[in-house]
Amino acid sequence: MGWAARPMDILQAINELNPAIVHFSGHVSVTDELVLQVTDGNAKLVSKEAIV
């Protein structure tokens, strides 16, 4: 398993911790989508709206 954040990792942490602020340090696409890694190792683009 790599060090990349996967969508379910972020969702689980948000649901468990219920933070007021989430700081994300990672990569974004040219269209301002977060670049996350899915289980098979491929990149998944996630919009800011989907995170909110």
MMTF fields as JSON, N, C-alpha, C and O atoms, coordinates in Angstrom:
{
  "mmtfVersion": "1.0.0",
  "mmtfProducer": "UNKNOWN",
  "numBonds": 207,
  "numAtoms": 208,
  "numGroups": 52,
  "numChains": 1,
  "numModels": 1,
  "chainsPerModel": [1],
  "groupsPerChain": [52],
  "chainIdList": ["A"],
  "bondAtomList": [4, 2, 8, 6, 12, 10, 16, 14, 20, 18, 24, 22, 28, 26, 32, 30, 36, 34, 40, 38, 44, 42, 48, 46, 52, 50, 56, 54, 60, 58, 64, 62, 68, 66, 72, 70, 76, 74, 80, 78, 84, 82, 88, 86, 92, 90, 96, 94, 100, 98, 104, 102, 108, 106, 112, 110, 116, 114, 120, 118, 124, 122, 128, 126, 132, 130, 136, 134, 140, 138, 144, 142, 148, 146, 152, 150, 156, 154, 160, 158, 164, 162, 168, 166, 172, 170, 176, 174, 180, 178, 184, 182, 188, 186, 192, 190, 196, 194, 200, 198, 204, 202],
  "bondOrderList": [1, 1, 1, 1, 1, 1, 1, 1, 1, 1, 1, 1, 1, 1, 1, 1, 1, 1, 1, 1, 1, 1, 1, 1, 1, 1, 1, 1, 1, 1, 1, 1, 1, 1, 1, 1, 1, 1, 1, 1, 1, 1, 1, 1, 1, 1, 1, 1, 1, 1, 1],
  "groupList": [{"groupName": "MET", "atomNameList": ["N", "CA", "C", "O"], "elementList": ["N", "C", "C", "O"], "formalChargeList": [0, 0, 0, 0], "bondAtomList": [1, 0, 2, 1, 3, 2], "bondOrderList": [1, 1, 2], "singleLetterCode": "M", "chemCompType": "L-PEPTIDE LINKING"}, {"groupName": "GLY", "atomNameList": ["N", "CA", "C", "O"], "elementList": ["N", "C", "C", "O"], "formalChargeList": [0, 0, 0, 0], "bondAtomList": [1, 0, 2, 1, 3, 2], "bondOrderList": [1, 1, 2], "singleLetterCode": "G", "chemCompType": "PEPTIDE LINKING"}, {"groupName": "TRP", "atomNameList": ["N", "CA", "C", "O"], "elementList": ["N", "C", "C", "O"], "formalChargeList": [0, 0, 0, 0], "bondAtomList": [1, 0, 2, 1, 3, 2], "bondOrderList": [1, 1, 2], "singleLetterCode": "W", "chemCompType": "L-PEPTIDE LINKING"}, {"groupName": "ALA", "atomNameList": ["N", "CA", "C", "O"], "elementList": ["N", "C", "C", "O"], "formalChargeList": [0, 0, 0, 0], "bondAtomList": [1, 0, 2, 1, 3, 2], "bondOrderList": [1, 1, 2], "singleLetterCode": "A", "chemCompType": "L-PEPTIDE LINKING"}, {"groupName": "ARG", "atomNameList": ["N", "CA", "C", "O"], "elementList": ["N", "C", "C", "O"], "formalChargeList": [0, 0, 0, 0], "bondAtomList": [1, 0, 2, 1, 3, 2], "bondOrderList": [1, 1, 2], "singleLetterCode": "R", "chemCompType": "L-PEPTIDE LINKING"}, {"groupName": "PRO", "atomNameList": ["N", "CA", "C", "O"], "elementList": ["N", "C", "C", "O"], "formalChargeList": [0, 0, 0, 0], "bondAtomList": [1, 0, 2, 1, 3, 2], "bondOrderList": [1, 1, 2], "singleLetterCode": "P", "chemCompType": "L-PEPTIDE LINKING"}, {"groupName": "ASP", "atomNameList": ["N", "CA", "C", "O"], "elementList": ["N", "C", "C", "O"], "formalChargeList": [0, 0, 0, 0], "bondAtomList": [1, 0, 2, 1, 3, 2], "bondOrderList": [1, 1, 2], "singleLetterCode": "D", "chemCompType": "L-PEPTIDE LINKING"}, {"groupName": "ILE", "atomNameList": ["N", "CA", "C", "O"], "elementList": ["N", "C", "C", "O"], "formalChargeList": [0, 0, 0, 0], "bondAtomList": [1, 0, 2, 1, 3, 2], "bondOrderList": [1, 1, 2], "singleLetterCode": "I", "chemCompType": "L-PEPTIDE LINKING"}, {"groupName": "LEU", "atomNameList": ["N", "CA", "C", "O"], "elementList": ["N", "C", "C", "O"], "formalChargeList": [0, 0, 0, 0], "bondAtomList": [1, 0, 2, 1, 3, 2], "bondOrderList": [1, 1, 2], "singleLetterCode": "L", "chemCompType": "L-PEPTIDE LINKING"}, {"groupName": "GLN", "atomNameList": ["N", "CA", "C", "O"], "elementList": ["N", "C", "C", "O"], "formalChargeList": [0, 0, 0, 0], "bondAtomList": [1, 0, 2, 1, 3, 2], "bondOrderList": [1, 1, 2], "singleLetterCode": "Q", "chemCompType": "L-PEPTIDE LINKING"}, {"groupName": "ASN", "atomNameList": ["N", "CA", "C", "O"], "elementList": ["N", "C", "C", "O"], "formalChargeList": [0, 0, 0, 0], "bondAtomList": [1, 0, 2, 1, 3, 2], "bondOrderList": [1, 1, 2], "singleLetterCode": "N", "chemCompType": "L-PEPTIDE LINKING"}, {"groupName": "GLU", "atomNameList": ["N", "CA", "C", "O"], "elementList": ["N", "C", "C", "O"], "formalChargeList": [0, 0, 0, 0], "bondAtomList": [1, 0, 2, 1, 3, 2], "bondOrderList": [1, 1, 2], "singleLetterCode": "E", "chemCompType": "L-PEPTIDE LINKING"}, {"groupName": "VAL", "atomNameList": ["N", "CA", "C", "O"], "elementList": ["N", "C", "C", "O"], "formalChargeList": [0, 0, 0, 0], "bondAtomList": [1, 0, 2, 1, 3, 2], "bondOrderList": [1, 1, 2], "singleLetterCode": "V", "chemCompType": "L-PEPTIDE LINKING"}, {"groupName": "HIS", "atomNameList": ["N", "CA", "C", "O"], "elementList": ["N", "C", "C", "O"], "formalChargeList": [0, 0, 0, 0], "bondAtomList": [1, 0, 2, 1, 3, 2], "bondOrderList": [1, 1, 2], "singleLetterCode": "H", "chemCompType": "L-PEPTIDE LINKING"}, {"groupName": "PHE", "atomNameList": ["N", "CA", "C", "O"], "elementList": ["N", "C", "C", "O"], "formalChargeList": [0, 0, 0, 0], "bondAtomList": [1, 0, 2, 1, 3, 2], "bondOrderList": [1, 1, 2], "singleLetterCode": "F", "chemCompType": "L-PEPTIDE LINKING"}, {"groupName": "SER", "atomNameList": ["N", "CA", "C", "O"], "elementList": ["N", "C", "C", "O"], "formalChargeList": [0, 0, 0, 0], "bondAtomList": [1, 0, 2, 1, 3, 2], "bondOrderList": [1, 1, 2], "singleLetterCode": "S", "chemCompType": "L-PEPTIDE LINKING"}, {"groupName": "THR", "atomNameList": ["N", "CA", "C", "O"], "elementList": ["N", "C", "C", "O"], "formalChargeList": [0, 0, 0, 0], "bondAtomList": [1, 0, 2, 1, 3, 2], "bondOrderList": [1, 1, 2], "singleLetterCode": "T", "chemCompType": "L-PEPTIDE LINKING"}, {"groupName": "LYS", "atomNameList": ["N", "CA", "C", "O"], "elementList": ["N", "C", "C", "O"], "formalChargeList": [0, 0, 0, 0], "bondAtomList": [1, 0, 2, 1, 3, 2], "bondOrderList": [1, 1, 2], "singleLetterCode": "K", "chemCompType": "L-PEPTIDE LINKING"}],
  "groupTypeList": [0, 1, 2, 3, 3, 4, 5, 0, 6, 7, 8, 9, 3, 7, 10, 11, 8, 10, 5, 3, 7, 12, 13, 14, 15, 1, 13, 12, 15, 12, 16, 6, 11, 8, 12, 8, 9, 12, 16, 6, 1, 10, 3, 17, 8, 12, 15, 17, 11, 3, 7, 12],
  "groupIdList": [1, 2, 3, 4, 5, 6, 7, 8, 9, 10, 11, 12, 13, 14, 15, 16, 17, 18, 19, 20, 21, 22, 23, 24, 25, 26, 27, 28, 29, 30, 31, 32, 33, 34, 35, 36, 37, 38, 39, 40, 41, 42, 43, 44, 45, 46, 47, 48, 49, 50, 51, 52],
  "secStructList": [7, 7, 1, 7, 7, 7, 2, 2, 2, 2, 2, 2, 2, 2, 2, 2, 2, 7, 7, 1, 7, 7, 7, 7, 7, 1, 3, 3, 7, 6, 6, 1, 7, 3, 3, 3, 3, 7, 6, 6, 1, 7, 3, 3, 3, 3, 7, 2, 2, 2, 2, 7],
  "xCoordList": [0.85, 0.0, 0.887, 1.873, 0.528, 1.32, 0.907, 0.065, 1.515, 1.251, 0.176, -0.16, -0.373, -1.355, -2.679, -3.082, -3.342, -4.664, -5.695, -5.734, -6.522, -7.598, -8.905, -9.041, -9.869, -11.137, -11.792, -12.282, -11.806, -12.442, -11.67, -12.268, -10.347, -9.552, -9.986, -10.162, -10.154, -10.55, -11.963, -12.223, -12.88, -14.268, -14.351, -15.075, -13.622, -13.637, -13.11, -13.699, -12.009, -11.434, -12.386, -12.547, -13.016, -13.963, -15.154, -15.596, -15.669, -16.814, -16.464, -17.28, -15.266, -14.863, -14.509, -14.837, -13.841, -13.321, -14.221, -14.135, -15.088, -15.992, -15.253, -15.628, -14.213, -13.408, -14.14, -15.004, -13.78, -14.32, -13.549, -14.103, -12.284, -11.429, -10.66, -10.177, -10.553, -9.752, -8.663, -8.946, -7.421, -6.284, -5.825, -5.505, -5.791, -5.354, -4.087, -4.033, -3.073, -1.82, -1.614, -1.393, -1.687, -1.564, -1.501, -0.991, -2.021, -1.976, -3.368, -4.365, -3.42, -4.673, -4.461, -3.339, -5.565, -5.505, -5.528, -5.673, -5.387, -5.442, -6.835, -7.006, -7.834, -9.204, -9.577, -10.758, -8.561, -8.723, -9.453, -10.163, -9.284, -9.829, -8.705, -7.549, -9.039, -8.055, -7.691, -8.558, -6.42, -5.973, -5.73, -4.801, -6.569, -6.453, -6.147, -6.27, -5.753, -5.433, -6.513, -6.894, -7.008, -7.994, -7.274, -6.068, -8.013, -7.437, -6.531, -5.515, -6.876, -6.059, -4.807, -4.045, -4.59, -3.392, -3.547, -2.641, -4.67, -4.904, -5.359, -5.826, -5.211, -5.627, -7.134, -7.73, -7.735, -9.157, -9.238, -8.707, -9.897, -10.078, -11.381, -12.428, -11.295, -12.45, -12.627, -11.694, -13.816, -14.076, -14.147, -14.439, -13.877, -13.991, -15.423, -15.651, -16.381, -17.793, -18.14, -18.943, -17.544, -17.801, -17.271, -17.873, -16.159, -15.6, -16.483, -16.73, -16.954, -17.81, -19.114, -19.976],
  "yCoordList": [-1.188, 0.0, 1.24, 1.309, 2.221, 3.433, 4.485, 4.25, 5.634, 6.734, 7.671, 8.639, 7.414, 8.315, 8.246, 7.189, 9.384, 9.44, 8.856, 9.202, 7.971, 7.394, 8.059, 8.491, 8.146, 8.81, 8.283, 9.071, 6.975, 6.414, 6.736, 6.837, 6.899, 7.293, 8.669, 8.889, 9.576, 10.937, 10.947, 11.582, 10.246, 10.197, 9.595, 10.108, 8.518, 7.881, 8.824, 8.929, 9.502, 10.424, 11.576, 11.963, 12.122, 13.223, 12.752, 13.454, 11.561, 11.039, 10.722, 10.949, 10.203, 9.84, 11.05, 11.094, 12.031, 13.159, 14.387, 15.228, 14.493, 15.633, 16.966, 17.771, 17.21, 18.426, 19.679, 19.607, 20.807, 22.089, 22.562, 23.255, 22.187, 22.58, 21.348, 20.563, 21.187, 20.098, 20.725, 21.473, 20.417, 20.899, 19.742, 18.666, 19.96, 18.922, 19.381, 20.47, 18.551, 18.823, 17.699, 16.55, 18.032, 16.995, 17.613, 18.718, 16.89, 17.332, 17.684, 17.123, 18.633, 18.984, 18.892, 18.987, 18.706, 18.643, 20.059, 21.03, 20.172, 21.485, 22.099, 23.297, 21.272, 21.775, 21.908, 21.937, 21.989, 22.194, 21.067, 21.313, 19.834, 18.689, 18.057, 18.063, 17.508, 16.811, 15.508, 14.833, 15.157, 13.901, 12.919, 13.088, 11.9, 10.882, 9.542, 9.391, 8.584, 7.255, 6.279, 6.25, 5.474, 4.443, 3.125, 3.013, 2.139, 0.875, 0.22, -0.37, 0.308, -0.334, 0.46, 0.049, 1.592, 2.389, 3.501, 4.319, 3.547, 4.597, 5.891, 5.893, 6.979, 8.285, 8.455, 7.987, 9.132, 9.484, 10.978, 11.486, 11.686, 13.129, 13.375, 12.826, 14.21, 14.495, 16.004, 16.729, 16.471, 17.918, 18.442, 17.696, 19.72, 20.366, 20.273, 20.11, 20.373, 20.298, 18.913, 18.81, 17.876, 16.522, 16.353, 15.648, 16.993, 16.916, 17.655, 17.175, 18.828, 19.629, 18.919, 19.427],
  "zCoordList": [0.0, 0.0, 0.0, 0.735, -0.834, -0.942, 0.075, 0.942, -0.054, 0.862, 0.358, 1.042, -0.816, -1.408, -0.66, -0.175, -0.576, 0.042, -0.915, -2.096, -0.389, -1.184, -0.765, 0.38, -1.685, -1.359, -0.08, 0.729, 0.11, 1.305, 2.581, 3.652, 2.481, 3.653, 4.146, 5.344, 3.213, 3.573, 4.134, 5.156, 3.467, 3.934, 5.329, 6.183, 5.567, 6.88, 7.962, 9.038, 7.678, 8.661, 8.957, 10.114, 7.931, 8.142, 8.978, 9.888, 8.666, 9.416, 10.863, 11.757, 11.109, 12.466, 13.32, 14.505, 12.722, 13.483, 13.475, 14.369, 12.46, 12.32, 12.484, 13.336, 11.685, 11.849, 11.353, 10.48, 11.922, 11.459, 10.221, 9.367, 10.132, 9.011, 8.55, 9.366, 7.232, 6.664, 5.813, 4.877, 6.14, 5.358, 4.484, 4.989, 3.19, 2.256, 1.58, 1.01, 1.644, 0.954, -0.043, 0.339, -1.305, -2.321, -3.701, -3.883, -4.66, -6.047, -6.539, -6.085, -7.483, -8.143, -9.654, -10.15, -10.367, -11.828, -12.399, -11.657, -13.704, -14.349, -14.258, -14.481, -13.929, -13.763, -12.289, -11.943, -11.416, -9.973, -9.251, -8.276, -9.721, -9.007, -8.191, -8.616, -7.015, -6.215, -6.912, -7.467, -6.883, -7.48, -6.335, -5.545, -6.258, -5.222, -5.874, -7.089, -5.072, -5.594, -5.158, -3.988, -6.104, -5.771, -5.509, -5.727, -5.046, -4.6, -5.631, -5.265, -6.917, -7.943, -8.305, -9.181, -7.638, -7.86, -8.879, -9.04, -9.567, -10.554, -9.887, -8.748, -10.616, -10.103, -10.259, -11.229, -9.288, -9.331, -9.098, -8.11, -10.0, -9.862, -9.102, -9.444, -8.065, -7.224, -7.155, -6.81, -7.481, -7.475, -6.037, -5.103, -5.886, -4.583, -4.078, -2.879, -4.98, -4.591, -4.014, -3.087, -4.555, -4.051, -2.626, -1.816, -2.328, -0.98, 0.016, 1.122, -0.392, 0.492, 0.721, 1.438]
}
